[in-house]
């Protein structure tokens, strides 16, 4: 796939990675045009008292998002448009919906005839952690942490736990529980907070006793590393990192739930 860079006064090429068949060319950021919406426009009523986004861990805030669009110039032309027009249309829409937002566009370049799905090429070119990890796994490349013979690897990006190089075999709920504690390292979490965040409102809410059972099963699977999940008597549970514990995740914290 070959994508010609959009004309711009400022073009930056991100550093390439080994085995990544593409590189990004970034278009300079531009604030959204506030004239797209009336200055007197009130904030939507839905924002008033809106619940906190569950995918954002406590102590952090969402500052934006990334949208990967896979389309080459030939397909764009067949659709009667160009990459530049698509970028400008998305920017205009953002300015209309959220006048205070800022936008930044990047065009992914790849060698001609590279093949593959356009969106996958874009994700690799822009160094999306999940796409890079999948590529390395498909090529049989093991990460340095995987080669570590001893210790605990809590791999949040791949939803797995390795104990001395072997998978711990946690259930989905057990991993959710451990991840919730890990993302709040050093803070004691009471049982009610675990229930409120890890069980949907539509589900039958478990009792505090049920939480204790889940924690006990989790700790049993952590074997001789079980003390990383510490019981704070009369309060709840806390994750304590040891020197032999490694936390692996993408450049931004992984959401608690999907």
Secondary structure, 3 states (H helix, E strand, C coil): CCCCCCCCCCEEECCCCCCCCEEEEEEEEEECCHHHCCCCCCCCHHHCCCCCCCCCCCCCCCCCCCCCCCCCHHHHHHCCCCHHHHHHHHHHHHHHHCCCCEEEEEEEEECCCCCCCHHHHHHHHCCCHHHHHHHHHHCCCCCHHHHCCCCEEEECCCCEEEECCEECCCCHHHHHHHHHHHCCCCCCEEHHHHHHHHCCCCCCCCCHHHHHHHHHHHHHHCHHHHHHEEEECCCEEEECCCCCEEEECCCCCCCCCC
